[in-house]
Amino acid sequence: MRRALLASLSLLGCYLTGCCAHRFERPAGPLPTTTAALDAIAARRVAIPSFEFDTRLEFFGDGKRLKGKVGLLGRRPPTGEGAQLRFEALTPSDDTLALLITDGARFSSHERGAPDCLTGQACPRNVARLLPIDLYPDALYDALTGTPLAVATDATLSWDDCEGTLRLDGLRPGGAPGKDNPERVTLFLSPIDYSAIRTEIRRGEEVVLTLEYLDYATPNSNAPPLPTTIRVHGSTAELEIDVREAFLGEAIDANLFVPTCPAGTTPRELPCQ
């Protein structure tokens, strides 16, 4: 964790002073086309049908600094849409403190000892109640596995000399320019395997979410590299996810992703914000 924090501070220093990270040398020859990059990203997404992570989280926000152990579980149904997620905050002895589940459409969230259980649509603010990353389940699945977020097909690909990465700029799918829907995404990508190095989401000129991937490792020979440290900069909080153990492609019981309220609790529907 200390190594990751130092790396993050070093990168932050570069942003503040204007120096360049310059992670990779520019590939020889012409750059890949935008279509080729989008195809490679789609192939990476298909290559991660499920994940199970044992993580340690450090949260900074609301004047608090919290640390904890969180199990992250994800599964993509055979259709490939509606990513399913299960996040479980645990004590050091692996007792459940809080649990959030989404089947891609609905969610449930409950804290141990609380009289009510929160339910509702799986919109970003609802799904972010345990892991504070304001994304829909499909995008959150990608963010946690180092897969670049989806962008519209008219995105533009270039080489960023300062970052030393490929750079993909575009609208979020379904987005359109203008005041009513100005959300744009900039992806800084590895020229080797198109894994995410840094992601920025903007609404207008404001950066509302940044994801930094400080380290990668390959869990097995058949799997793409996975992030081992993810730094999240939100509008009101920061989060660091340190992945201690990872499993990819394992069969996971679909029933684990059915939003459920514990017996004896009172369901309370939350609107989307």
Beta strands, then each sheet from edge to edge (+ up, - down):
strand 1: 50-61
strand 2: 64-75
strand 3: 84-90
strand 4: 96-102
strand 5: 106-111
strand 6: 116-121
strand 7: 156-160
strand 8: 165-171
strand 9: 183-189
strand 10: 196-203
strand 11: 206-217
strand 12: 226-234
strand 13: 237-248
strand 14: 266-270
sheet 1: 7+ 8- 9+ 10- 11+ 12- 13+ 1- 2+ 3- 4+ 5- 6+ 14+
end
